Amino acid sequence: MALSKEEILAGLAEIVNEETGVEPEDVQLDKTFQDDLDIDSLSMMSICTFAEEKFDVQIPDEELQNLVTVADAVNFIDGAQS
């Protein structure tokens, strides 16, 4: 069963918090990973790996550069759910 975008956002916020210490309530759709949340590329790779496991999706390496905002990641995961 596919998760709602709200559930994806909550799960993603949990992963970001565990990996970087950013508070879950700070992980909002309009925030950019790099500029607003200060997440570097190495942390972003870890976040994507955990997101793949949590949401049972594949995030190709070439797609990583397109995930600029939290909304980008939520929308990608939403569309990739089988």
C-alpha positions as CSV (number, residue, x, y, z in Angstrom):
1,M,0.0,0.0,0.0
2,A,1.4,3.4,-1.0
3,L,2.1,5.9,1.7
4,S,0.6,9.4,1.5
5,K,2.9,12.4,0.9
6,E,2.4,13.4,4.6
7,E,3.6,9.9,5.7
8,I,6.6,10.1,3.3
9,L,7.5,13.6,4.7
10,A,7.3,12.3,8.3
11,G,9.4,9.3,7.5
12,L,12.0,11.4,5.6
13,A,12.1,13.9,8.5
14,E,12.9,11.0,10.8
15,I,15.7,9.7,8.6
16,V,17.2,13.3,8.3
17,N,17.0,13.7,12.0
18,E,18.8,10.4,12.7
19,E,21.5,11.1,10.1
20,T,22.1,14.8,10.7
21,G,20.5,15.9,13.9
22,V,18.2,18.3,12.1
23,E,14.9,18.5,14.0
24,P,12.1,16.7,12.2
25,E,9.8,19.8,12.4
26,D,12.5,21.7,10.4
27,V,12.2,19.3,7.5
28,Q,9.5,21.1,5.5
29,L,8.6,20.7,1.9
30,D,9.9,24.1,0.9
31,K,13.4,23.6,2.5
32,T,16.4,22.8,0.4
33,F,18.7,20.0,1.7
34,Q,21.9,21.8,1.1
35,D,21.2,25.5,1.8
36,D,18.4,25.4,4.4
37,L,19.1,22.1,6.2
38,D,22.9,22.2,5.7
39,I,23.1,18.6,4.5
40,D,26.3,17.7,2.5
41,S,26.4,15.3,-0.4
42,L,27.8,12.4,1.8
43,S,24.9,12.7,4.3
44,M,22.5,13.0,1.4
45,M,23.7,9.7,0.0
46,S,23.1,8.1,3.4
47,I,19.7,9.6,3.7
48,C,18.8,8.3,0.2
49,T,20.1,4.8,1.1
50,F,17.9,4.7,4.3
51,A,14.9,6.2,2.3
52,E,15.3,3.4,-0.2
53,E,15.1,0.8,2.5
54,K,12.3,2.5,4.5
55,F,10.0,3.2,1.5
56,D,11.0,0.2,-0.7
57,V,12.0,2.4,-3.7
58,Q,15.1,2.8,-5.8
59,I,16.7,6.2,-6.1
60,P,19.3,6.1,-8.9
61,D,22.5,8.0,-8.3
62,E,21.8,10.3,-11.3
63,E,18.5,11.2,-9.6
64,L,20.3,12.5,-6.5
65,Q,21.3,15.8,-8.1
66,N,17.6,16.5,-8.9
67,L,16.5,16.1,-5.2
68,V,17.2,19.7,-4.2
69,T,14.2,20.4,-1.9
70,V,12.4,18.2,0.5
71,A,9.4,18.4,-1.8
72,D,11.5,17.0,-4.6
73,A,12.4,13.9,-2.5
74,V,8.8,13.4,-1.3
75,N,7.5,13.6,-4.8
76,F,10.1,11.3,-6.2
77,I,9.4,8.7,-3.5
78,D,5.7,9.1,-4.0
79,G,6.0,8.4,-7.7
80,A,8.5,5.5,-7.2
81,Q,6.3,3.5,-4.9
82,S,5.1,0.3,-6.5
